[in-house]
Amino acid sequence: PTSLYTAPMAKTLAPFEPATADAEIEVTIDELGRIANYAVVGGDESLEEELRRSVERTLLFTEFTPATSFGQAISSKLRITLRRGSSALTVK
């Protein structure tokens, strides 16, 4: 049996600084596993400049495995949650 659809995944997570605020980020991943775009969808949507830069550095060095549909890589979205004072990312 084969899977008709597989969800995108974080292949390797970049080391990052602990978040100073809660934020939920929706990342758009292209068919090559690269970040095409991101948006803050939860938490403080007006991220402070320092936190925004920290999020961007983390995303820049994180590798993703793209979603697949019928065995072909496709673009998709992935949600990443940063928690205040936490040293880990939650990937959905």
C-alpha positions in Angstrom: 0.0 0.0 0.0 1.1 3.5 -0.7 0.2 6.8 0.9 -1.8 9.1 -1.4 -0.7 12.2 0.6 2.2 12.9 3.0 2.4 16.0 5.1 5.4 18.3 5.1 7.9 17.9 7.9 10.8 19.7 9.4 13.8 17.6 8.4 16.3 19.5 10.6 15.5 22.3 13.0 18.0 25.1 13.3 19.2 26.0 16.7 17.3 29.0 17.9 17.0 31.4 20.7 14.1 31.0 23.2 11.1 33.0 22.2 10.3 36.1 24.3 6.7 36.0 23.2 4.2 33.3 22.1 3.8 33.2 18.3 2.3 30.8 15.8 3.9 30.9 12.4 2.4 29.4 9.2 5.2 28.5 6.7 4.6 28.0 3.0 6.9 25.3 1.7 7.5 24.8 -2.0 7.8 21.5 -3.8 11.6 21.5 -3.3 11.3 21.9 0.5 12.3 25.5 0.6 10.4 28.3 2.5 8.4 30.4 0.0 6.7 32.6 2.6 5.7 32.8 6.2 3.1 34.6 8.2 2.3 35.1 11.9 -1.2 33.6 12.4 -1.4 33.4 16.2 0.0 35.2 19.2 1.4 38.7 19.0 1.0 39.5 15.3 3.1 42.7 15.6 6.3 40.9 16.5 9.0 43.0 17.9 11.9 43.6 15.6 14.2 41.4 17.6 11.8 38.5 17.8 11.0 38.8 14.1 14.7 38.5 13.3 15.1 35.5 15.6 12.1 33.8 13.8 13.6 34.6 10.4 17.0 33.2 11.4 15.4 30.0 12.7 13.4 29.6 9.5 16.4 30.4 7.3 18.4 27.5 8.7 15.6 24.9 9.0 15.3 22.2 6.4 11.9 20.9 5.3 10.7 17.8 3.5 7.9 18.9 1.2 4.4 17.3 1.2 3.6 14.8 -1.5 0.5 13.9 -3.4 0.5 10.6 -5.3 4.2 10.5 -4.9 4.9 13.9 -6.4 6.2 16.8 -4.2 3.8 19.7 -3.9 3.8 23.0 -2.1 2.0 23.1 1.2 1.7 24.9 4.6 3.1 24.0 8.0 2.5 25.6 11.3 5.3 26.2 13.8 4.6 27.4 17.4 7.1 29.3 19.4 6.4 29.4 23.2 7.7 32.0 25.6 10.7 30.7 27.6 10.7 27.4 25.7 13.7 25.8 24.1 11.8 23.8 21.6 9.6 24.3 18.6 6.2 22.7 18.1 5.6 21.7 14.5 2.1 20.8 13.3 
